[in-house]
Amino acid sequence: MYFKEFPEFLYDFRYGTYETKTSIVRDITRNVRFRKEVLDNIAVYDEYDIVDGETPEIIAEKIYGNPEYHWIIMLANQRYDYLTDFPLPELELVEAGKAVFNPSFTATSWSYSGTTITVTKAIHGLLSSPTTTVTLSGATATTNAPNGTYTITSVTADTFTFTATSAPTGTAGGTVTVKTAGRENYSHHYVNAAGYNVNSTVAGAVNVTNIQWFRDENEEKRRIKIISPQIINKILTDYKDLL
C-alpha cells in the first residue's frame, strides 16, 4: 500500500547498444517520510512488545485491522528493514548468530607430526576453549590429507592444532578452507551485577558470550511505538497530502 499511491512515469531501459524497452515505473524518489512535526505532535503512542514470529503486517492487522498498514508501523518507528530492524525468532536468532560469529577463512600452510595437524594463519581469531571445531577442505598429501571436521586442541597467535584420525604421508600442501563452529560461545564482554561493562578481572564479573550479546541486541528491537488507532485517519490523510 505504501508505494501504491506513488505517481508513475515512462522510463526507457537500455539493453546493450541498440535495444530499448519502455516500461511504466513508480516514482520512488517520492519515497516520503512522515513530516517531523507530524510525528512530534502525536501525543498518543502505545508501547508494544513484538512476539516471536510477528511481522509488521501481523501487527498492523492486530492493531489497525488491516495488514496493509504495516508501513505506518515501520515509519513511525523508523524501521525499514525486515531483516535487521525487527527481532528474530529464537531459532532464527541462533542460526544467524552462528553465521555472524563463525566466519570461514583460507590458510596456505599446514604441517603434520604423526596425527597432529598444525595450520598456520597469521590472524585466525580462534580459541581452544570453549570448544571450537574446524572443518578443513582443500588440504593435499599423498594419503590421509586432513579434510574433515576436528576439535581444536591448542592455539597460538598464528597457528591452531588438532588431531587427525590417521597420519598423513607425503608433502603437506594445498590452500585449505577453514569453516569454524562454536565461536558464538566465545566471550564478548563482562558485566558487573548492575549490568555495566567491566574488566574480566573485576570481582563478580559475569561473562557475556557472543550469542548472549547477540540475543540482548535482538531484545532491544522488541519494543516499538504504536500510533493510536483513533488518529490513524489523520496519518493516512497526511500521507496522501505529502504525495
C-alpha positions in Angstrom: 0.0 0.0 0.0 2.9 2.4 0.8 4.0 2.6 -2.8 0.6 2.2 -4.4 -0.2 5.9 -4.4 3.1 7.0 -5.8 3.0 8.6 -9.3 4.0 6.6 -12.3 6.0 7.6 -15.4 7.5 6.1 -18.5 11.2 5.1 -18.4 13.5 3.8 -21.1 15.6 0.8 -20.1 18.5 0.2 -22.5 19.8 -3.3 -23.2 23.1 -3.3 -25.0 23.8 -0.8 -27.7 20.6 -0.8 -29.8 17.7 -2.3 -27.8 15.5 -0.1 -25.7 12.4 -1.1 -23.7 9.9 1.4 -22.3 8.2 0.5 -19.1 5.9 2.1 -16.6 7.6 2.5 -13.2 6.8 4.0 -9.8 8.5 7.3 -8.9 10.2 6.0 -5.8 12.1 9.3 -5.5 8.8 10.4 -3.9 9.6 8.0 -1.0 8.5 10.4 1.6 8.8 10.1 5.4 6.3 11.5 7.9 7.0 15.1 8.4 8.9 15.6 11.7 6.3 18.0 13.1 3.5 15.4 12.4 5.2 12.7 14.4 6.3 15.2 17.1 2.7 16.3 17.5 1.3 12.8 18.0 0.8 12.5 21.7 -1.0 9.2 21.8 1.5 6.4 21.5 1.2 2.9 22.9 4.1 0.6 23.5 4.0 -2.9 22.1 6.4 -5.8 22.5 6.8 -7.9 19.3 6.1 -11.6 19.8 8.3 -14.1 18.0 7.1 -14.6 14.5 5.2 -11.4 14.2 5.8 -9.3 11.1 4.7 -5.7 10.7 1.8 -7.0 8.6 0.6 -9.2 11.5 0.9 -6.3 14.0 -0.9 -4.0 11.7 -3.8 -6.5 11.3 -3.9 -6.9 15.1 -3.8 -3.1 15.9 -5.5 -1.5 12.9 -7.5 -4.4 11.4 -5.6 -4.0 8.1 -2.2 -5.7 7.3 -1.6 -3.1 4.5 -1.0 -0.5 7.2 2.4 -2.2 8.1 4.2 0.8 6.6 2.7 3.0 9.3 4.3 0.9 12.0 7.6 0.8 10.1 7.7 4.6 9.5 6.6 5.6 13.0 9.5 3.6 14.4 11.9 4.5 11.6 12.5 0.8 10.9 12.7 0.0 7.3 14.5 -3.4 7.0 12.6 -6.6 7.9 15.9 -8.5 8.4 17.9 -6.1 10.6 15.3 -3.7 12.2 12.9 -6.3 13.8 13.6 -9.1 16.3 14.4 -12.5 15.0 12.6 -15.6 16.5 14.8 -17.6 18.8 15.6 -20.4 16.3 16.4 -17.9 13.5 18.5 -15.9 16.0 20.6 -18.9 17.0 21.3 -19.7 13.3 22.0 -16.1 12.5 24.4 -15.8 15.5 26.3 -18.9 14.3 26.7 -17.3 10.8 27.9 -14.0 12.2 30.4 -15.4 14.6 31.8 -18.3 12.6 33.4 -16.9 9.5 35.3 -19.1 7.1 38.8 -18.2 6.1 41.7 -19.7 4.0 45.2 -20.7 5.0 48.1 -21.6 2.7 50.2 -23.6 5.1 49.6 -26.8 7.1 52.0 -29.3 8.5 51.9 -32.6 10.5 53.7 -34.6 13.0 52.1 -38.0 13.3 48.4 -37.4 13.6 48.9 -33.8 15.0 47.9 -31.3 12.3 49.1 -27.7 12.6 47.5 -25.0 10.4 49.2 -21.6 10.1 47.2 -18.5 9.7 48.5 -15.1 10.7 45.2 -13.9 12.1 42.7 -16.6 12.8 40.8 -15.4 15.9 40.4 -19.0 17.3 40.4 -20.2 20.9 41.0 -23.7 22.3 38.3 -23.0 25.0 35.4 -23.1 24.9 35.1 -26.0 22.5 35.7 -24.9 18.9 35.6 -27.2 15.8 37.0 -26.6 12.4 36.2 -28.2 9.1 39.1 -28.3 6.7 38.8 -28.8 2.9 41.4 -28.4 0.2 44.4 -30.0 2.0 46.6 -32.3 -0.1 49.1 -35.1 0.7 49.9 -38.5 -0.7 47.4 -40.1 1.7 45.2 -39.0 4.5 45.0 -35.3 3.9 43.1 -33.8 6.8 39.9 -32.9 5.1 37.2 -33.2 7.6 35.8 -31.8 10.9 38.1 -31.7 14.0 38.1 -30.3 17.5 40.9 -27.7 18.2 43.4 -28.9 20.8 45.7 -25.9 21.0 46.1 -22.4 19.7 48.9 -19.9 19.4 48.9 -16.5 17.9 49.4 -17.8 14.3 48.6 -21.5 14.4 45.9 -23.9 15.6 46.3 -27.6 16.1 44.0 -30.7 16.0 44.3 -34.4 16.0 43.6 -36.3 12.7 42.3 -39.8 12.6 45.2 -41.1 10.6 48.7 -39.7 10.0 49.1 -38.1 6.6 52.0 -39.1 4.3 53.8 -37.2 1.7 54.2 -33.4 1.3 51.6 -31.3 3.0 50.2 -28.7 0.7 47.1 -27.0 -0.8 45.3 -23.9 0.2 42.8 -25.0 2.8 39.4 -23.5 3.5 38.6 -23.5 7.2 35.0 -23.4 8.4 34.5 -22.7 12.1 31.9 -23.7 14.7 31.5 -22.8 18.3 32.7 -19.2 18.2 29.3 -17.9 19.2 30.2 -19.2 22.7 33.3 -17.0 22.9 33.3 -14.2 25.4 32.0 -10.9 24.0 32.5 -8.8 27.2 32.0 -8.9 31.0 29.4 -7.1 33.2 29.0 -6.5 36.9 25.9 -7.0 38.9 24.5 -3.7 37.8 25.0 -4.6 34.1 27.9 -2.3 33.4 30.8 -3.4 31.2 33.8 -4.3 33.4 37.2 -5.9 33.0 37.2 -9.7 33.3 39.4 -9.5 36.4 36.8 -7.4 38.4 35.4 -9.4 41.3 31.9 -10.8 40.4 32.4 -10.1 36.7 29.9 -12.1 34.6 30.9 -13.4 31.2 28.5 -12.4 28.3 29.1 -14.7 25.3 28.8 -13.6 21.7 25.4 -15.3 21.3 24.1 -13.8 24.5 25.2 -10.3 23.4 23.5 -11.0 20.0 20.3 -12.1 21.9 20.4 -9.0 24.0 20.7 -6.8 20.9 17.8 -8.6 19.4 15.6 -8.0 22.5 16.3 -4.3 22.2 14.3 -4.4 18.9 11.3 -6.0 20.5 9.6 -2.9 21.9 8.0 -0.5 19.4 5.7 2.5 19.4 2.2 2.1 18.1 0.2 5.1 16.9 -3.2 5.1 18.4 -5.9 3.7 16.1 -8.0 6.7 16.9 -5.8 9.0 14.9 -4.9 6.6 12.0 -7.2 8.5 9.6 -5.2 11.7 10.2 -2.0 9.8 9.4 -3.4 8.5 6.2 -4.6 11.9 5.1 -1.2 13.4 5.8 0.5 10.7 3.8 -1.7 11.4 0.8 -1.0 15.2 1.2 2.7 14.6 1.1 2.3 12.8 -2.3 
